[in-house]
Each structure stands twice: as structure tokens, then as C-alpha cells.
Amino acid sequence: MIDLATDSQFRALCHDEGLDPVAAAGRVKDGTMVFLRSVASRHMESFSPLLVGADTRRKVAALIGLGPRDNNRQAILDSMSVILAAGPDAVMDLTTNPEGVALRAELKEVVGVPLGACLTYDLFADPRKKLGRTEFLDRFELGLTPGVDFVLIHAGITPALAEASAKSGRIMPTTSRGGGLIARYMRMHHCENPLIEYFDGILDICRSMEVVLDLGDIFRPGATADAGDELKWQEIELLSLLRGEALRAEVQVLCEAGGHIPLQRIPELIPNYKLALGGAPLWLAGPMVIDNGVTLDDTVNVLGVATAGQHGGDMFASITHNEHYAMPTAPDTATSVRMIRVAITALDVARGWAPEIARQRAISVARRANDWEIQTGHALYPGLAGNVFLQHGLRKGAPCTICGPLCPHITAKKTLEEVPVAAVQSGPIPLPNPSVGAERDPEMDEADTAMTRAGE
């Protein structure tokens, strides 16, 4: 592994996150943080690497991919601009057919953020064919060659765990498509999970390509009634052992969790999962806090993100409104990413992250002044804000269309007013000094007079 503390991209990321590079490099080494940037990505000019884990901001990964019967790679590529405009920190390809390798090569040229892949679908698409070690590892390496930065493998299942799931009292033995494929493979060939059997070879490949290993969770609960059961804990124990082996081989590790977890159990389960996994960065599909939010599952997911983000969740998957019944469209995924961004921003404020607190204050000061242009710059999505302000004809100093002449920013007087500060694109705005104010903006006084007359 390279000396991260002296790596320019790593140091720049640490600066953005407010971290000491030497301390952060230590966290990568001890496995409580991961640096997503493969060898293939290291020299790409347009690539933005990522830190996930201890003391970092929470992140969101956009889930994309082709379904079993869909081979239209161009449709995915054409839709990426919509998804990328929402600002995902990473993109995960979950293609479930042989087009995956080619699609990932094409995606690598456009996404500009860490690209993940689930190779379970590449490896087990034909369950009748038993793969020997050499062919299995060759296929695994081929799946990473387009420049994958993190790779999801469903290693948390053995024949014994598969049998236990079949006999469990769960409503859903598993909701993991990859887990189901591997369970079928093991039954057909009376063998161990190849991802475990050939784990040493997988580690060699990941280490040489500097790919982060993502240990997927097969037994995440598919119903809130199944959350926190013994089967999940047995999987956690297995993943903990595999993680330890990977760290000793100098391979970085993400661990997955999530699924359906009632709101009140998130503060109990997520921290305990993380503790059992040695403080590994957790990226979560969910948690989904209720089971019956059909057509509203993006909202259900955001409630879980806002809670789990305070209790050990580090990165979250884009769960769309049609999660349980249909492939998402690009706008669906973009909407989910934006909703998760709202939760992440709230989490930044909750943990006292100074740059975000400064932005919240700045937009409030601009809102007080009815300065729509400056509000646009501080909005979570400036383009969306600017468009809607223009749509409603809002100009500097004019009140919104809800209040009109009754606007409290006009009728409620204040001796000293903070001056709105425009957003600085190159970095966070400075924290204002509340004790230093300014007299009311003359333009605001003009609007005050105009609106008062209009209301007479």
C-alpha cells in the first residue's frame, strides 16, 4: 500500500473533511476508514476519490445497472447525466447479465467518482457450471479490469448458514439476490462458497489493483419483524473473520448492513454490528423503517438514513420509491440521491461540522434580506433553487409569493442586520461574527416602502 499521508489526492480529501492526513492514514491502516481509489483511477484527471468511515462526512452511492433481460448499455450511459447532477459520492453497478464488464468500462469514462461492482452476478450467472479456482479468479479479475474501485462480494454465506436460513423462523430467508444465487450453486455442486474457498486469491487481486473489498450482507432483514435475529449475527461473525484476514493482507474493507429495521432498533443494532465488525466503515441499503411504504420507499429510506447516520452508518444506497416492485429510472435514482443528501446535510449540522453550519446561517441571512441570488448560491442544489426562484419571478428585495406585503422580513424591524455573503465556489464561507452587524440594506428599505404602500 502506498504512503497515503504523502499522497496529494488523499491529503486534499483530508483537508476537505477537516482531518489530519497522518491520523486518517492510520485509520485506513486499522480498517476504520477506506480510501476509494483503484490503481486504474489514480491518474485519471477527472476522478474524485472518496474517504468513507471514521470521522468523515456521510456519503451516498447511486445504484444503477441492467436487469436480467436488458442489454441496452447506451440507455444507462445516456441517463448518467441525470444521476450525476444529483451529486452521488459513488456509483455502484448491479448489472445482472454478461453486459456488466463492458458497461463498467464505458461508465468509467463518465462517472468521475468511485465505481463499484457486484461480481457475484458475473460469476454465478450459470449455476450449472462449476468453476475451478483458476477460472473463478480469472473471471473475478476480468470483472475489475474496467477500473472498478470497490467490489461487492457475497461472502457471508456457507452451506451451514444456507441451511439455517431455510429452517429459520424468518418471514424472508434472504432478500439478497447474490446470496440466493450462491446458495443455489452450493446446493447443486455440494460445495463451499467459492468466494470463501478462494478468498486468498481474491485478496491478492484486490491488493494488486488497490480495489476496496465490499463484504455484502446476505442476511439483511427483508422485513422489520426479522431484524436483529441470530442468523444475521452469525453472518456478522463470519464477515468479521474475513475482514480480519483481508486487513492482514493489506486490503481495505467496507462492510454492508441495513435492510428493514424498525426505527427504534437502529440505535441498538447498527452500533453493535459496527462494533462486532471492528469499527469497519458500514454502507447500508436502508435501513427501511417500515414495510408498507410502497411507492414511498425513498422517504422510508431517508428516515433510516437520518437515524443510522448518527449511529455508525457511513455510506448509504439510493433506495427509490419503487424499491420493491420495479427497476428504477434515472430520475428515480436522482431523486433518491437528493433526498439522502438532505439527510446527510442534517447529519453534518448535528455533528457540528463548521462549514455546513456556516452555510445554513448564510442562507438564513440571505433569506432575511429577501436576496434570492445569494440564497441560490447557498442552496443544497443551486440550480434547482435558481430555477424555481426565476419561475416565480422573485427579484432581490421582493418577498415570496406566500407572504407578499405581509412578509415578516419587511414588517419585523431589526436595528442591525447581517450582510448576506455570497457563496464561494472554491471553499466554505467563513463563519460570521454574530456580534458584528450592518444597518438595513437600502434596497430592503425600498422594498419595505413599496410593499407597505401595496398593502394599504
Number of C-alpha atoms within 10 A of each C-alpha: 10 7 9 18 17 12 12 10 16 22 19 14 18 21 12 14 15 15 16 13 19 14 12 25 23 15 18 23 18 17 25 23 26 25 25 25 27 23 15 17 23 14 10 12 8 12 17 18 22 20 24 24 26 21 16 19 20 26 23 24 25 25 26 22 23 21 14 13 8 13 18 12 18 11 12 18 16 10 14 19 14 16 24 21 13 19 17 25 24 26 28 23 23 19 26 23 17 15 18 24 21 12 21 26 16 16 21 21 14 14 22 19 23 25 27 27 27 24 26 24 21 20 22 19 18 11 17 11 12 16 14 10 13 11 12 19 21 13 15 21 17 13 23 25 14 21 23 30 31 28 25 23 22 25 25 25 26 21 17 10 17 24 14 15 19 13 10 14 12 17 12 16 22 20 16 18 14 24 23 16 18 29 21 17 22 19 14 13 12 10 14 18 19 21 22 17 13 16 17 14 19 21 23 16 18 25 20 12 20 26 26 25 25 24 23 24 29 26 29 29 28 21 21 19 16 22 22 19 15 13 21 22 15 16 19 22 15 16 23 22 11 19 24 16 15 23 16 13 14 19 27 29 27 26 23 27 26 27 26 26 26 19 17 10 14 26 16 13 19 25 18 16 23 22 13 15 24 15 19 30 25 30 27 28 23 26 31 29 26 19 16 11 17 14 14 13 23 25 19 23 29 26 21 28 34 19 20 27 27 19 17 25 31 28 25 32 26 29 29 27 22 17 18 13 9 9 14 17 16 21 15 19 25 25 20 27 30 20 21 29 23 15 19 24 18 16 21 20 17 12 13 11 15 16 18 21 17 18 23 16 15 27 23 16 19 24 19 21 26 25 22 22 20 22 27 22 22 25 17 16 15 14 12 11 18 18 12 12 16 12 9 10 11 18 14 15 23 24 26 18 11 8 10 15 23 15 19 12 19 24 12 8 10 10 8 13 17 20 18 21 18 16 20 11 9 6 9 14 18 14 14 14 8 8 7 10 13 11 11 16 16 10 15 20 14 14 19 20 14 13 19 16 10 10 10 6
